[in-house]
Amino acid sequence: MNVLILCAGRGTRLQSVIGNQPKPTIKFGESNLLQRLLRELLPVDSISEIYINVSTGAKQIVKDLQLTHSFPKLCILYESVPWGPSFTVYEALKFSHQGLLVIHGDLLLESGTLGKFATELAIYGEEKSIIAVHERPRFNASQIVRVNNFSLVEEIIWRKKSVSFFERNKDAEHGSVFVDSGIYFFTPSSREVLKAPAFDSGISEGLLPQLFDEKLLKAVLWKGLRFAIDTGEKLEIAKNAFRNYPDKFRIP
Amino acid sequence: MYPRAVGKNTEKSSSSSLTNYEPAIFVDVDGTLWPDKGPGSILHDIDLAALSIQISNLCNAISIYSVFAVSNQTCVARGLCTLDELKERVGEIEEYIRKSGVKFDFRYCIHHPEASDINYRIECSCRKPAPGLIQDISRDFSINLESSLFIGDRITDAQSASYAGIKRIFLIDNEKMFESNVFPINHEYAYTSVPFRVISSIAFLVNYIRHYGVQLL
């Protein structure tokens, strides 16, 4: 399995708060967001390569990564223009001949869960689908299986927004729900189907629904605390969580 | 039609004895083979003996004995030396490296979009990040680019190698890595991601290959 961490965004919605600093370099404690992700992913034996996609702010993002320490597992995937996640995934699938786990670089994740999850995904991901999860226990497994036709479902904890989504959309467009999870998994056969990148759109408006229809993209399991940081408001929420639950985010 | 690279080795080499579609090692020079002291670094003192040993070690580790240096040399366009002086310097380096038994060829682009001499102020296909130099070499020496590797120090090096079709690209860690000429947004090469790995030096790469083998790269 390979991993793609998306760090090429312009971060326009956070510019008023953090200026031109790239989102993955926002620090929580001793480490920034990207360093936290890598610290969990690098020790996972089943991960062959980790692509770090950079464009805007590449120099700042790469500066503190100590890439040579993780040679040759870490690979930079540079775009002179940030075309959006759909394009990047399309490009990464050219190089990756294995399943591809895609993670947004602006996620603050509870320590210890991502590495464990990546290991589970490497074991089960190729043959079984896994569902995204977090926050509120509103759905039972059978509902999710019925709606999404997934074969493996663990405890389902989904947030409020998704409740209404499932109520409104029993059978269709389930892909867009999982965009919010910020973590996706592409099966190796995705490369064959993914013919053309959606240059001017994010993955949610671009290829994601199509890939779900093709059953090539799978949502993922997430049991721990998880914060996507793309606005000032979300940054504050993440900072509060980090302050209030220091044990959950402490890196071993 | 873009002009091709200018220099003494731009025409097909009659001395090429490489069999068809062999891999090769492509290297940048300023900041990679010797220190980057700005335009005209090649004119400064270069420790040719150390350079030769470094290239030999690399070739022995990878078991590829064809090395091609590809470089933007703006010293002529900037008036720092004449084309003849540059050719003479390049010839001196080539001759020294070849003594170690390595097949070595040095290709360079002398153009610059803001050259003081109007003769060199050309939008060419050989100035990195464009892939012209590598493509010319591939054609002239029947090199299999997909199994070749590239070592440089700037993102423009990686772009040039990637656009030419080289998969294994290594950049030496340095502060100026991302100082680059970005292609215009509508340029065909702007629609491509460039994968590369970061190394601390050529010696680092040699040591890694000696320990773990080249197949893991």
Chai-1 contact restraints between the chains, C-beta under 6 A:
chainA,res_idxA,chainB,res_idxB,connection_type,confidence,min_distance_angstrom,max_distance_angstrom,comment,restraint_id
A,A58,B,F178,contact,1.0,0.0,6.0,A-B,restraint_1
A,K59,B,F178,contact,1.0,0.0,6.0,A-B,restraint_2
A,L67,B,V198,contact,1.0,0.0,6.0,A-B,restraint_3
A,T68,B,V198,contact,1.0,0.0,6.0,A-B,restraint_4
A,T68,B,S200,contact,1.0,0.0,6.0,A-B,restraint_5
A,P72,B,R197,contact,1.0,0.0,6.0,A-B,restraint_6
A,P72,B,L217,contact,1.0,0.0,6.0,A-B,restraint_7
A,C75,B,P195,contact,1.0,0.0,6.0,A-B,restraint_8
A,C75,B,R197,contact,1.0,0.0,6.0,A-B,restraint_9
A,I76,B,F196,contact,1.0,0.0,6.0,A-B,restraint_10
A,L77,B,S193,contact,1.0,0.0,6.0,A-B,restraint_11
A,L77,B,P195,contact,1.0,0.0,6.0,A-B,restraint_12
A,Y78,B,I155,contact,1.0,0.0,6.0,A-B,restraint_13
A,Y78,B,V194,contact,1.0,0.0,6.0,A-B,restraint_14
A,E79,B,S193,contact,1.0,0.0,6.0,A-B,restraint_15
A,S80,B,V182,contact,1.0,0.0,6.0,A-B,restraint_16
A,S80,B,F183,contact,1.0,0.0,6.0,A-B,restraint_17
A,S80,B,A190,contact,1.0,0.0,6.0,A-B,restraint_18
A,V81,B,I185,contact,1.0,0.0,6.0,A-B,restraint_19
A,V81,B,A190,contact,1.0,0.0,6.0,A-B,restraint_20
A,E91,B,S193,contact,1.0,0.0,6.0,A-B,restraint_21
A,F95,B,P195,contact,1.0,0.0,6.0,A-B,restraint_22
